[in-house]
Amino acid sequence: MTQSPVAFFVFNRPALTARVFESIRRARPAKLLLVADGPRKDHPSDAGRCQEVLEIISRVDWPCDVYRQFSGINLGCKERVSSGLDWTFKMVDRAIVLEDDCWPAPDFFPFCDSMLDRYAADTRIMQVCGNNLAGKRVPIIDSYSFSKIGPIWGWASWRRAWTFYDVDMKSWPKVVEEKIYEQFWDLSHEISFRFPLYQEVYSGKVNTWDIQWGYAKLLQRGLSIIPAENLISNLGFDDGSESTHTGNKDHPAAALPCGGLQFPLRHPTIVERNKRLELGIDTLLSGRPLSLNPEDEP
C-alpha cells in the first residue's frame, strides 16, 4: 500500500483516466484526493464525458480515505489545477500528484514514498519527479540525482515547498527589472527560451499553472529529484483535439517508455545539481535537438 496521499486531477478524458486510475488502484494509497474540472459550455460532449470520468474515479475498492473537490463549472487549466493543489496541500502535508494523462510505472509510488520520507525536512529539495527526460544519454550511477529542472508529469512534494507557489507570479516585474533571472538561468539558450515564456504566463496569455511552479522553484533555488529510470509515460500527446499543452504527438517526450528501479534505493552521498542531466532535460523540453557535446555543457 502506498503510504503517501495521492492527488488525481481529471477532466473529460475517460479512456486516459481509466488507465491511470487503474495504476492508482493497484498502488492502493491510504488517502486519495480527487480534483475534477467541470464541462465547458461551448463543448456539448463535455457534460457526458466529465460524468463518465467521475464514475470511473468513484470505483475505489480498497481501504482508503477519499477527499473530493469537483467543480460544477469549467475553471480551465490554470485555475483548476492551481486551486486544486492549494486545496491538496491544505488537506495533507505531502502528496503524490498525477494528472489523467500521466501513466505511472509501478515503481513510481514506492520511489515517491521513499523520497518524501527521506527529504521531508530538507528545504533544499522542493519536488520529486517521476520523469527522467534525459534518458540513457545521461547515466545516473545512483537511484536518482538532483536537478533545478523538475518536470510535472507525475511528481510529489510537500506543503512546506508549495507555500512558495504564486499562480500570478507577482514578483516577476522585480525579477525582470533587477535582472535576477541571470542568477539562476545558467544553461545554454535558457534565457532566450524561458524569458518570453515566463512573460507570456505573467501577462495571462498562457492558461497554465506549471510554469509558475517552476518559477517558484527557481526563485528558491529549489532542487528536484530525478529518478535514474523514467517512471512516467505521458499519454496525452495528440493532434491538439483533446490536449491543452501537448498538441504535438511527434514530440520527443510523448509516451516515453518506463523502466524500473532496484530497491532498496542507492542514495547519492552529496546533494548537488547534476548539470549534465539538466542539459539533457532542458534541450528536450525546449524542443531543440538533444546534444551532450562537452562544449554545450554549462
TIROMAR-479712 format. One record per residue: x, y, z of N, C-alpha, C in turn. Coordinates in steps of 0.1 Angstrom, whole numbers. Atoms other than C-alpha are relative to their C-alpha. Layout:
// residues N
   nc1   nc2   nc3  cac1  cac2  cac3   cc1   cc2   cc3
     X     Y     Z     X     Y     Z     X     Y     Z
...
***
This chain:
// residues 298
   nc1   nc2   nc3  cac1  cac2  cac3   cc1   cc2   cc3
     8   -12     0     0     0     0     9    12     0
    -8   -13     1    13    35    -9    -4     8    12
     2    -8   -12    17    55    23    -3    15    -2
     2   -15     2    17    90     8   -13     2    -7
    13    -3     7   -16   106    -2     3     2   -15
    -1    -2    14   -22   106   -39   -11    10    -5
     9    -9     5   -39   136   -56    -1    -2   -15
     2     3    14   -55   128   -90    -9    10    -6
     7   -12     7   -66   156  -114    -6    -5   -13
     7     5    11   -92   148  -140    -8    10    -7
     9    -9     7  -114   164  -166   -10    -7    -9
    10     6    10  -130   149  -197     5   -11    -9
    -6    10     8  -109   121  -209    -1   -14     6
     3    13    -7  -124    88  -198    10   -11    -2
    -9    11     3  -101    64  -216    14     2     8
   -13    -2    -7   -69    80  -202    -2    -1    15
     3     0   -14   -85    85  -168     0   -15     5
     1    14    -4   -93    48  -166    13    -7     1
   -14     7     0   -57    37  -174     8     5    12
    -7    -5   -11   -42    60  -148    -6    -4    13
     7     4   -12   -68    52  -122     3   -14     4
    -3    14    -2   -61    15  -126    14    -1     7
   -13     0    -7   -25    22  -117     0     5    14
     1    -4   -13   -35    41   -87    -7   -10     9
     7    11    -7   -59    13   -77     9   -11     4
   -10    11    -3   -30   -12   -78     9     5    11
    -9    -5   -10    -9    11   -57    -7     1    14
     8     0   -13   -37    13   -30     4    11    10
    -4   -10    -9   -29    47   -15   -10     0    12
     8    -1   -12   -42    52    21    -9    12    -1
     8   -12     2   -55    86    11     0     4   -15
     2    -4    14   -69    97   -23    -7    13    -1
     7   -13     2   -77   133   -32    -3     1   -15
     5    -1    13   -98   137   -63    -4    14    -4
     3   -14     4   -99   170   -82    -5     0   -14
     5     1    13  -121   174  -112    -5    14    -5
     6   -12     6  -129   203  -136   -13    -3    -6
    14     1     5  -164   209  -149     0     2   -15
     2    -1    14  -177   208  -185     1    15    -5
     0   -13     7  -171   237  -209   -14     3    -7
    13    -3     5  -203   255  -220    -1    -2   -16
     0     0    15  -193   256  -257     5   -14    -6
    -4    14     5  -184   218  -259   -11    -9     5
    12     8    -4  -217   198  -258     4   -14     5
    -4    14    -4  -199   165  -254     6    -1    14
    -8     0   -13  -181   176  -222    -9    -5    12
     9     4   -12  -211   170  -198     1   -15     1
     0    15     0  -213   133  -207    14    -6     3
   -14     5    -2  -175   128  -208     4     3    15
    -4    -4   -13  -170   146  -175    -7   -10    10
     7     9    -8  -197   125  -159     6   -14     0
    -6    13     1  -181    93  -172    13    -1     8
   -13    -1    -7  -148   104  -157    -3    -2    15
     4     1   -14  -165   109  -123    -4   -14     4
     3    14    -3  -179    74  -124    12    -9     1
   -12     8     0  -145    59  -132     7     2    13
    -8    -3   -12  -128    76  -102    -8    -3    13
     7     3   -12  -156    66   -79     2   -15     4
    -1    15    -2  -146    29   -81    12    -3     9
   -11     3   -10  -124    29   -50    -4   -12     8
     3    13    -6  -124    -7   -39    10    -5    10
   -10     4   -10   -96    -7   -13    -2     9    12
     1    -8   -11   -94     7    22     7    14    -2
    -5   -13     4   -89    44    16    -9    12     4
     8   -13    -3   -99    79    28     0     8   -12
     2    -7    13  -113    97    -2    -5    14     3
     4   -14    -1  -115   135    -4    -3     5   -15
     4    -4    14  -132   152   -34    -2    15     0
     2   -14     4  -131   187   -49    -4     0   -15
     5     0    14  -153   187   -80    -6    14    -3
     5   -13     4  -161   219   -99   -12    -3    -9
    12     1     8  -196   222  -114     1     8   -13
    -2    -8    12  -183   247  -140    15    -2    -4
   -13     1     5  -152   248  -161     9    11     5
   -10   -10    -5  -123   266  -144    12     2    -9
   -11     0     9   -97   258  -170    13    -5     7
   -12     6    -5   -62   245  -166     7     8    11
    -7    -8   -10   -47   274  -147    -7     0    13
     8    -1   -12   -74   279  -121    -3   -13     6
     4    13    -6   -85   243  -117    12    -7     7
   -11     7    -5   -51   228  -112     7     7    12
    -6    -8   -10   -36   256   -91    -9     0    13
     9     0   -12   -67   258   -68    -1   -14     6
     1    14    -5   -68   220   -66    13    -4     8
   -12     3    -7   -32   219   -55     1     8    13
     2    -8   -13   -38   247   -29    -8    -8    10
     9     8    -9   -66   225   -15     7   -12     4
    -8    12    -4   -44   194   -16     9     2    11
   -11    -3   -10   -16   209     4    -6     6    13
     7    -4   -12   -41   223    29    -5   -12     7
     5    13    -6   -55   188    34    11    -9     6
   -11    10    -4   -22   169    36    13     8    -1
   -13    -7     0    14   179    43     9    -5   -11
    -8     5    12    27   158    13    -9    -7    -9
     9     7     9    12   143   -18     8    -4   -13
    -4     4    14    19   124   -50   -11     5    -9
    10    -7     9     3   143   -79     1    -6   -14
     2     6    13   -10   127  -111   -11     7    -7
    11    -4     9   -30   141  -140    -4   -12    -8
     6    11     6   -52   120  -161     7    -6   -12
    -7     6    11   -27   115  -189    14    -5     3
   -14     3    -5     4   107  -168    -1   -14     6
     0    14    -4     7    69  -166    12    -4     8
   -11     3    -8    29    58  -137     4   -15    -1
    -5    14    -2    51    27  -137    -1    -4    15
     2     4   -14    47     6  -106    10     5    10
   -10    -4   -10    79    17   -90    -1    15     3
     2   -15    -2    68    54   -92    -5     2    15
     6    -2   -13    48    50   -60     9    -2    12
   -10     2   -11    74    34   -37    11    10    -1
   -11   -10     1   100    58   -51    -4    13     7
     5   -13    -6    79    88   -41    -1    -2    15
     1     2   -15    71    73    -7    14     1     7
   -14     0    -6   109    68     0     5    15     0
    -5   -13     2   118   103   -13    -7    10     9
     8    -9    -9    90   121     6     4    -2    14
    -5     2   -14   102   105    38    14     5     2
   -14    -3    -2   139   109    33     3    15     0
    -3   -15     2   138   146    23   -11     9     6
    11    -8    -5   108   157    43     4    13     6
    -5   -12    -7   128   182    63    11     8    -7
   -11    -6     7   154   191    37    -5    10   -10
     7   -11     7   143   225    24     7     3   -13
    -6    -2    13   168   223    -5    -8    -7   -11
     8     8     9   145   197   -21   -14     5     0
    13    -5     1   112   210   -34   -10   -10    -8
     8     8     8   100   183   -57     6   -14    -3
    -4    13     4   102   146   -65    -6    -3   -14
     5     2    13    98   138  -102    -1   -15    -4
     1    14     6    87   106  -120     6    -1   -13
    -6     0    13   101   117  -153    15     0     1
   -14    -3     4   137   113  -165     0     2   -15
     1    -4    14   136   131  -198    13    -1    -7
   -13     1     6   173   128  -204     3   -14    -5
    -2    13     4   171    91  -206    14    -6     2
   -12     7    -1   200    68  -212    12     8    -4
   -12    -8     5   222    95  -227     7     7    12
    -7    -5   -12   229   108  -192    -1   -10    11
     1    11   -10   236    78  -170     1     6    14
     0    -4   -14   229    82  -133     4   -12     8
    -6    11    -8   250    60  -110    -9    -5    11
     9     4   -11   227    61   -80   -14    -2    -5
    14     3     4   190    55   -80    -7    13    -4
     5   -13     4   184    93   -85    10    10     0
    -9   -11     0   200   126   -90    -8    13     3
     7   -13    -3   192   163   -84     1    10   -12
     1   -10    12   182   190  -109    -8    12     4
     8   -12    -2   170   226  -108   -13    -1    -9
    11     1     9   146   215  -136    -8   -12     5
     8    11    -5   116   194  -125   -13    -2    -7
    13     3     7    90   180  -149   -11    -3     9
    11     2    -9    55   178  -135   -10   -11    -6
     9    11     5    41   147  -154     2   -12     9
    -1    10   -10    38   127  -123    11     5    10
   -10    -6    -9    55   143   -93    -5    -1    15
     4     0   -14    54   147   -55     7    12     7
    -6   -12    -7    60   175   -30    -6     0    14
     4    -2   -14    54   188     5    -7    14     1
     6   -13    -3    33   216    19    10    11     2
   -10   -10    -3    64   234    30     6     6   -13
    -5    -5    13    75   237    -7   -11     8    -7
    11    -6     8    41   246   -21    -3    14     6
     3   -14    -5    39   277     2     6    11    -8
    -7   -10     9    62   294   -23    -7     2   -13
     7    -1    13    38   290   -52    -9    12     0
     8   -12     3    22   321   -66    -5    -1   -14
     5     2    13    -1   314   -96     1    13    -8
    -1   -12     7     1   351  -105    14     6    -3
   -14    -4     2    39   354  -104     2    15     3
     0   -14    -3    36   388   -87    14     6     1
   -13    -5    -1    73   391   -82     8     2   -14
    -7     0    13    81   388  -119     5    14    -5
    -6   -13     5    84   426  -127    13     4     7
   -12    -3    -7   110   429  -100    12    -9    -5
   -10     9     5   129   399  -113     5     5   -14
    -4    -6    13   129   415  -148     8    13     2
    -7   -13    -2   138   450  -136    14    -2     5
   -13     1    -6   167   438  -115     8   -11    -7
    -7    11     8   177   410  -140     4   -11    10
    -3    11   -10   175   385  -111     1   -14    -8
     0    12     7   169   358  -137    14    -4    -5
   -14     3     4   206   360  -147     7    -9    10
    -6     8   -10   214   344  -114    -3   -15     0
     3    14    -1   196   312  -119    -3    -7   -14
     1     6    13   193   307  -157    14    -1    -6
   -14     1     4   228   294  -165     2   -11   -10
    -2    10    11   221   267  -191     0     7   -13
    -1    -6    13   229   274  -227   -14     2    -6
    12    -3     6   200   291  -245   -12     2    10
    11     1    -9   180   291  -213    -8    14     1
     7   -13    -1   172   329  -211    -9     2   -13
     8    -2    13   161   330  -248   -12    -9     0
    11     9     0   138   301  -242   -10     3    11
     9    -1   -12   124   308  -207    -6    14     2
     4   -14    -2   122   346  -206   -14     3    -7
    13    -3     6    94   350  -232   -11    -8     5
    10     9    -5    76   320  -218    -6     6    13
     4    -5   -13    75   335  -183    -8    13    -2
     7   -13     3    65   369  -197   -15    -3    -4
    14     4     5    35   353  -215    -9    -5    11
     8     5   -11    24   335  -184    -4    11     9
     2   -12    -9    27   366  -162   -11     9    -7
     9    -9     7     7   386  -189   -14    -7    -2
    13     6     1   -21   360  -188    -3    -6   -14
     1     5    14   -15   349  -225     0   -15    -1
    -1    14     0    -9   313  -215    -8    -5    12
     9     5   -10   -36   294  -195     6   -13     6
    -7    11    -6   -14   272  -173     3     2    14
    -3    -1   -14    -3   265  -138    15    -4     3
   -13     6    -3    30   247  -141    12     9    -1
   -11    -9     1    53   274  -153     2     8    13
    -1    -8   -13    45   293  -121     7    -9    11
    -6     9   -10    56   262  -101    15     0    -3
   -14     0     4    89   261  -120     7    13     4
    -5   -13    -4    93   298  -113     2     1    15
    -2     0   -14    88   293   -76    12    -8     4
   -11     8    -3   114   266   -75    13     7    -4
   -12    -7     4   139   287   -94     3    11    10
    -3   -11    -9   135   317   -71     5    -5    13
    -5     5   -12   141   295   -41    12    -9    -1
   -12     9     3   170   276   -57    -4   -14     4
     5    13    -5   149   245   -50     5   -11   -10
    -4    12     8   161   211   -63   -11   -10    -2
    10    11     3   140   184   -79     8   -13     0
    -6    13     0   148   147   -75    -4    -7   -14
     3     7    13   151   128  -109     4   -14     1
    -4    14    -1   150    90  -109     9    -4   -11
   -10     5    10   177    71  -127    -7    -6   -12
     8     5    10   149    55  -148   -12     8    -2
    13    -7     2   119    72  -164   -11    -9     6
    11     7    -7    88    62  -143   -13     5    -4
    13    -5     4    61    82  -161     0     1   -15
     2    -2    14    48    80  -196   -12     9    -3
    11   -10     3    27   110  -208    -7    -5   -12
     9     5    11    -1    96  -229    -8    10    -7
     9   -10     5   -17   129  -236     4     7   -12
    -4    -7    13     2   140  -267    -9    -5   -11
     9     4    11   -22   141  -296     1    11   -10
     0   -10    11   -31   163  -326    -6    14     5
     6   -12    -6   -45   190  -302   -15    -1     2
    14     1    -1   -80   177  -302    -5    -1    14
     4     2   -14   -81   168  -265    10     6     9
   -10    -5    -9   -48   180  -250     0    15     0
    -1   -14    -1   -42   215  -237    13     6    -4
   -13    -5     3    -5   219  -239     9   -11    -6
    -8    10     6     7   187  -255    -6    -4   -14
     6     2    13    -7   191  -290     9    -3   -11
   -10     4    10    22   175  -308     3   -14     2
    -1    14    -3    20   138  -310    14    -6    -4
   -13     4     4    55   136  -325    11     6     9
   -10    -5    -9    72   154  -296     8   -11     6
    -9    11    -6   102   135  -283    -3    -4    14
     4     4   -14    87   134  -248   -13    -7     0
    13     6     1    55   118  -260     1   -15     3
     1    14    -3    47    84  -244    14    -7     1
   -13     6    -2    83    77  -233    -2   -13     7
     0    13    -7    89    41  -222     4     2    14
    -4     0   -14    92    34  -185     9   -11     4
    -8    11    -5   117    14  -166    -3    -2    14
     2     4   -14   121     2  -131    13     3     8
   -11    -2    -9   143     8  -100     3   -12     8
    -3    11   -10   161   -16   -77    -2     5    14
     1    -3   -14   151   -15   -41     7   -10     9
     0   -13    -5   165    -7   -16     7    10    -9
    -6   -10     9   174    25   -34    15     3     4
   -14    -5    -3   210    37   -37     0    15     0
     1   -14    -1   212    72   -24    13     7    -3
   -12    -8     2   236    99   -35     6     4    13
    -7    -5   -13   262   109    -9     0    15     1
     0   -15     0   260   146   -19   -12     5    -7
    12    -7     6   230   168   -26     6    12    -9
    -5   -10     9   241   188   -57    -6    -1   -13
     6     0    14   228   198   -91     9    -9    -9
    -6     7    10   236   174  -119    -2     8   -13
     2    -9    11   242   199  -147    -1    -7   -13
     1     8    13   247   173  -174   -14    -5    -1
    14     4     0   213   159  -165    -9    11    -4
     8   -11     3   198   193  -166     0     4   -14
    -1    -4    14   211   200  -200    -8   -10    -9
     7     9     8   196   168  -213   -15     2     1
    14    -3    -2   162   177  -198    -4    12    -7
     3   -13     5   163   213  -209    -1     0   -15
     0     1    14   171   205  -245   -12    -7    -6
    12     7     4   142   181  -248   -12     8     2
    12    -8    -2   117   203  -232    -1    13    -8
     0   -13     9   127   234  -253    -2    -4   -14
     2     4    14   123   214  -285    12     0    -8
   -12     0     8   159   216  -295     6   -14     0
    -6    14     0   179   185  -306     8    -2    12
    -8     4   -12   194   167  -276    14    -2    -4
   -14     1     3   231   173  -277     7     1    14
    -7     0   -13   255   165  -249    15     1    -3
   -14    -2     3   288   176  -265     6     8    11
    -6    -7   -11   313   189  -240    -1    15    -1
     1   -15     2   312   224  -255   -14     6     3
    13    -5    -3   275   226  -249    -3     0    15
     3     1   -14   277   220  -212     2    14     7
    -1   -13    -7   272   249  -187    14     2     5
***
